[in-house]
Structure formats: C-alpha cells, structure tokens
Amino acid sequence: MNSTVSFPVLLEHFFTQRLMAQRRASPHTIGSYRDTFRLLLQFARKRLRKQPSALALAEVNAPLIGAFLDDLEKSRSNSARSRNLRLTAIRSFFRYAAFEEPAASAMIQRVLAIPNKRYEKKLVAFLTRPEIVALLDAPDQHTWTGRRDHVLLLLAVQTGLRLSEMISLRRSDVALGIGAHVRCVGKGRKERCTPLTQQTAAILKAWLTEPIRGSSDAVFPNARGGHLSAGGVQYLLAKHVATAQQVCLSLRDKSVSPHVLRHTAAMELLQAGVDRSTIALWLGHESVETTQIYLDADLAIKERAMAKMLPLHAGAGRYRPGDKLLEFLKAL
C-alpha cells in the first residue's frame, strides 16, 4: 500500500477540514473525538514504541484498534457504551480516510467492520411527581442562588433541555409573551423552540427581573455573572437532591443527574398522553425511535393495558349493543 498522505497530516485534516470547516461540528463533538484519538495515540506509542507523529496509516490497523478497545474496558474500566462511542469517532476518521487514501481501502474496510459491543440496556431513570416536588422545594428561595436554582430545576424538568442547552441560554432566547417559549441550539446545530407552561413562564419572568450580575446576559449566571458551568449545575443539583432526600425517601435510591431531569420531562409528557413524535420534536431527537426508551420505562402505561385484559379462564364476552336512547343522548 503506497500512502500519499501521512497519518498525522490526515488526522489533522480530519479535524480542521472535515469536522470544523465542512461539518461545523459542535465543540462537544470535537472534544469527544479529540479525547478518543489522544487515548488511541498514547496506546499506539506504548504498543508500537513509536511516536504518534511518526506513525503510518497502515500501522493504525484493525488489530491495533481492537486491542485499544479491549484496553479501554480492562485498564480504564470503560463500559461497553463508552467503548462504542470511541469506536464511532474512529470510524468517522476512517470513512474520511477512505476518500483521501483509496489505496488503503482494504485496510480501512477491516477497521470499519469492527462491530459495536452489545450491552445490557437499562431502563431510563426519571423522577416521580412527589420526587419532582421535593426537589423543586429544596432550594432556599430567600437567597439569590436559591431562587436561581429553583428556576433552573423547574425549567429543566418542564422543558427537558440538555445540560449544555440550559447553561448556554441567554436572555434573548426567552420569549414570555403570548406563546411563551425558550429557544436553543441543540445537537447537530438544530435550533428549536420549547413552550413554557404558565407556571414556568411566570416564575422565569420574576427571575429575569432581578438585578443582573456582571455584564453577561446569561439566564442562569454564576456568582460572578458569567454562564454557569456544567460542573456548577451538577454540584448544585447534588446539593438540592441531598436536601430533598430528607423529605422524600425514594430519592435516596436514585442517582439524579441533569440528564435524569431531561428523562423526567419526557416521562411527564408521555404520561400526559403526548404522542411519541411530539416528544421527539420537543426533546430535539433525531429519530422518533429514540423515544421508545420512555415507553419501555413507563410501567403505568403497561398497567393500564393489563387492566383491559380478561382473566385467563374468563370466557370471551358477547357483544351487547348499547341502549339507543342513551347512545342518542351521548352523541348530543
């Protein structure tokens, strides 16, 4: 195989030309892919005893990548899901390499043929209505941070925004008139609007009338006035969950993350009778099938279906037409 472009140059072009210039990938995607290749190149340096800048494309082959993926699980205790995410980044690079280096197509196809690892898919975690109430009551609303945290948690549970979408909200993204909503840019740089309930809109409106800290227009600023960080939200959520656990014992058995609040919003919609396609639009899912996880987790829907079933030894009932006069009155 005669390579015309070195592996380091090919990898640099993949990030600068394909991901950044052509696909305009989000910083989150670029960061995830960057971390994958940093781990891969560190592994290759130890295994091949060669500096990453001296590697040839042919050396980053299927056996090396397979060994790297196994090492992620054994040495770094990565889950099968994390392993598959790393493999997704590697595949993306090699699909790009297939166009740039057609002479290496056979080797590239062997890399692309590495399968995802199957894993047990657990039911999504979400909060019940009493747990939601306990969490929303946890912040001390006599303080500025408590009022901020209360609004943030309420907005997260009602809208189902992702953590990155929540912390990047600006005041200009909030519309509180008729048809109150928040606007955000989600995965794939897709913009969407999420409606607000009257309760959420009223509480958010009151929050936005408070004095602005610093020069930032962040809806949820930190103490210095800048946007809250992801770590900051995770910290405040853990603090308020610990408080809520004192009054709602069922929370003690749950690990509550920002994404669990997103799942909670979806389950609230599902249990209110909202169809899957609307929930997918609401959450910014790429496919309606993604919302299947909420149907799998909703025991109440299954219990209602079970209530309609006849006992095993019960005979099938005969059809009995309704009373004509009652049917007439019902149709009025």
C-alpha positions in Angstrom: 0.0 0.0 0.0 1.6 3.3 -1.1 0.3 6.2 1.0 0.5 9.6 -0.4 -0.5 11.4 2.8 1.0 10.7 6.2 -1.2 9.6 9.0 -0.5 12.8 11.2 -1.4 15.1 8.3 -4.5 13.0 7.5 -5.7 13.2 11.2 -5.1 17.0 11.3 -7.1 17.5 8.1 -9.9 15.3 9.5 -10.2 17.7 12.4 -9.6 21.0 10.7 -11.2 20.4 7.3 -13.9 17.7 7.8 -15.1 18.3 11.3 -14.6 22.1 11.8 -14.8 23.5 8.2 -17.2 21.2 6.4 -19.4 19.6 9.1 -19.1 22.5 11.5 -19.2 20.0 14.4 -20.0 21.2 17.8 -17.3 21.8 20.4 -18.6 18.9 22.3 -18.2 16.5 19.3 -14.7 17.9 18.6 -13.7 17.5 22.2 -15.0 13.9 22.3 -13.2 12.9 19.1 -10.0 14.7 20.3 -10.0 12.7 23.5 -10.6 9.4 21.6 -7.5 10.0 19.4 -5.4 11.1 22.3 -6.1 7.9 24.0 -5.5 5.9 20.8 -2.2 7.5 20.0 -1.0 7.1 23.6 -1.9 3.4 23.4 -0.1 3.1 20.0 3.0 4.7 21.3 3.3 2.2 24.1 2.4 -0.8 21.9 4.5 0.1 18.8 7.2 2.1 20.7 6.8 4.8 18.1 6.0 8.5 18.4 2.5 9.3 17.1 3.9 11.9 14.6 5.9 9.0 13.1 3.0 6.6 12.6 1.9 5.4 9.2 -1.8 4.9 8.4 -1.1 1.2 7.8 0.1 0.8 11.4 -3.2 2.1 12.8 -4.9 -1.0 11.6 -7.8 -3.2 12.8 -5.7 -5.4 15.2 -4.3 -2.3 16.9 -7.7 -0.6 17.2 -9.2 -3.9 18.5 -6.5 -4.1 21.2 -7.1 -0.5 22.1 -10.8 -1.0 22.5 -10.2 -4.0 24.7 -7.7 -2.0 26.8 -10.3 0.7 27.4 -12.5 -1.9 29.1 -9.8 -3.7 31.0 -7.3 -1.0 32.0 -9.6 2.1 32.1 -12.8 0.2 33.2 -14.8 1.8 30.4 -18.3 0.5 29.8 -19.3 -1.1 26.5 -21.3 2.0 25.8 -18.2 4.2 26.2 -16.2 1.8 24.1 -18.7 2.1 21.3 -18.6 5.9 21.4 -14.8 5.7 21.0 -15.3 3.4 18.1 -17.8 5.8 16.5 -15.1 8.5 16.4 -12.5 6.2 14.9 -14.9 5.0 12.2 -15.7 8.7 11.3 -12.0 9.3 10.7 -11.5 6.1 8.6 -14.5 6.9 6.5 -12.8 10.3 5.8 -9.5 8.4 5.1 -11.2 6.1 2.6 -11.8 9.1 0.3 -8.3 10.6 0.8 -6.4 7.3 0.6 -8.2 5.0 -1.8 -5.1 2.8 -1.9 -5.7 1.9 1.7 -9.3 0.8 1.2 -8.8 -2.8 2.1 -7.2 -2.0 5.5 -9.8 0.7 6.1 -12.7 -1.6 5.5 -11.3 -4.0 8.1 -11.4 -1.2 10.6 -14.9 -0.2 9.6 -16.0 -3.8 10.0 -15.2 -3.8 13.8 -18.6 -4.3 15.4 -20.1 -2.4 18.3 -20.2 -4.4 21.5 -23.6 -5.3 22.8 -24.5 -4.3 26.3 -27.5 -4.5 28.6 -29.7 -1.5 28.1 -31.1 -0.4 31.4 -34.4 1.4 31.8 -34.1 5.2 31.8 -34.2 6.8 35.3 -36.7 9.5 36.0 -38.4 11.2 38.9 -41.9 10.7 40.0 -44.2 13.6 40.8 -43.6 13.6 44.6 -39.8 13.4 43.9 -40.1 16.4 41.5 -42.0 18.4 44.1 -39.4 17.6 46.8 -36.5 18.6 44.5 -38.1 21.9 43.5 -38.8 22.8 47.1 -35.2 22.1 48.1 -33.6 25.4 47.2 -33.9 28.2 49.7 -35.8 30.8 47.7 -34.9 33.6 50.3 -31.5 33.7 48.7 -30.4 34.8 45.2 -28.7 31.4 44.5 -31.8 29.5 45.8 -34.1 31.4 43.5 -31.8 30.8 40.6 -31.5 27.1 41.3 -35.3 26.8 41.7 -36.0 28.3 38.3 -33.2 26.2 36.7 -34.6 23.0 38.1 -38.1 23.9 37.2 -37.1 24.8 33.6 -35.1 21.6 33.3 -38.0 19.3 34.4 -40.6 21.2 32.3 -38.6 21.6 29.0 -36.2 18.7 29.0 -33.4 20.8 27.7 -30.0 19.2 27.7 -27.4 20.5 30.2 -25.4 22.2 27.5 -28.6 23.9 26.2 -29.6 25.1 29.7 -26.3 26.7 30.6 -25.9 28.5 27.3 -29.4 30.1 27.5 -29.3 33.9 27.0 -32.0 36.4 28.0 -32.7 37.0 24.3 -33.5 33.3 24.0 -36.5 33.7 26.3 -39.9 34.8 25.0 -42.5 35.5 27.7 -45.4 37.0 25.9 -48.2 35.0 24.1 -46.8 31.6 23.2 -44.0 31.8 25.9 -41.0 29.6 25.0 -37.3 29.3 25.1 -35.1 28.9 22.0 -31.9 26.9 21.9 -29.5 25.3 19.5 -29.1 21.6 20.2 -27.3 18.7 18.7 -26.4 19.0 15.0 -26.7 22.8 15.4 -30.5 22.4 15.1 -32.5 25.3 16.5 -35.7 24.5 18.3 -38.3 26.3 20.4 -39.8 24.7 23.6 -43.0 26.1 25.0 -43.4 27.1 28.6 -46.3 26.4 30.9 -47.9 29.4 32.6 -46.4 28.5 35.9 -42.8 28.2 34.5 -43.2 31.4 32.4 -44.4 33.4 35.5 -41.5 32.1 37.7 -39.0 32.7 34.9 -40.3 36.2 34.3 -39.9 37.0 38.0 -36.4 35.7 38.0 -35.4 37.8 35.0 -36.5 41.0 36.8 -33.8 40.5 39.4 -30.7 42.7 39.1 -28.2 41.5 36.5 -24.8 40.4 37.9 -21.8 41.3 35.8 -22.1 42.1 32.1 -23.3 38.7 31.0 -26.8 38.1 29.5 -26.9 34.5 30.9 -30.3 33.4 32.1 -28.5 31.3 34.8 -25.4 33.2 35.8 -22.8 32.2 38.4 -21.8 34.4 41.3 -19.5 36.4 39.0 -22.2 37.0 36.4 -20.9 34.5 33.7 -22.6 31.4 32.5 -22.9 28.5 34.9 -20.6 25.7 34.0 -21.7 22.1 33.6 -19.8 21.2 36.8 -21.6 24.0 38.6 -25.0 22.7 37.7 -24.0 19.1 38.7 -22.8 20.5 42.0 -26.0 22.4 42.8 -28.2 19.6 41.7 -26.4 17.1 44.0 -26.8 19.6 46.9 -30.5 20.0 46.4 -31.1 16.3 45.9 -29.4 15.7 49.2 -31.8 18.2 50.8 -34.8 16.6 49.0 -33.8 13.2 50.2 -34.6 14.2 53.8 -38.3 14.6 53.0 -38.7 12.2 50.0 -37.1 8.8 51.0 -37.5 7.3 47.5 -34.9 9.8 46.2 -32.3 8.0 48.4 -32.3 5.1 46.0 -31.8 7.2 42.9 -28.8 8.8 41.2 -30.1 12.1 39.9 -28.1 13.8 37.1 -29.1 16.6 34.8 -30.0 14.0 32.1 -32.4 12.3 34.6 -34.3 15.7 34.7 -34.5 15.5 30.9 -35.9 12.0 31.1 -38.3 13.2 33.7 -39.7 15.8 31.3 -40.2 13.2 28.6 -42.0 10.9 31.0 -44.3 13.7 32.2 -45.2 14.3 28.5 -45.7 10.6 27.9 -47.9 10.1 30.9 -50.0 13.1 29.9 -50.8 11.3 26.6 -48.5 13.2 24.3 -47.6 11.0 21.3 -44.0 9.9 20.5 -43.5 12.1 17.5 -44.3 15.2 19.5 -42.0 14.1 22.3 -39.2 13.6 19.8 -39.7 17.1 18.5 -39.9 18.5 22.0 -36.6 16.9 23.0 -34.8 17.5 19.7 -34.3 13.8 19.0 -33.1 12.9 15.5 -35.5 10.0 15.3 -38.9 9.1 16.8 -37.5 5.7 17.7 -35.3 7.3 20.3 -38.4 8.0 22.4 -39.0 4.2 22.6 -36.9 4.1 25.8 -39.6 6.1 27.6 -42.3 3.7 26.6 -40.2 0.8 27.8 -39.7 2.5 31.2 -43.4 3.6 31.8 -44.9 1.0 34.0 -48.2 2.9 34.3 -48.9 2.5 30.6 -48.3 -1.2 30.8 -50.6 -1.5 33.9 -53.4 0.3 32.1 -53.0 -2.1 29.2 -53.1 -5.1 31.6 -56.3 -3.8 33.2 -58.0 -4.2 29.9 -57.1 -7.8 29.6 -59.5 -10.6 30.5 -58.5 -13.2 33.1 -57.0 -16.3 31.6 -60.0 -18.5 32.5 -62.7 -16.0 31.6 -64.8 -16.6 28.6 -65.0 -14.1 25.8 -67.9 -11.8 26.3 -70.6 -11.4 23.7 -71.2 -8.0 22.0 -74.2 -6.3 23.5 -75.4 -3.1 21.8 -75.9 -0.1 23.9 -79.3 1.4 24.6 -80.4 3.5 21.7 -81.8 6.3 23.8 -78.6 6.5 25.9 -76.5 6.5 22.7 -78.6 9.4 21.3 -78.1 11.4 24.4 -74.3 10.6 24.5 -74.0 11.8 20.9 -75.6 15.2 21.6 
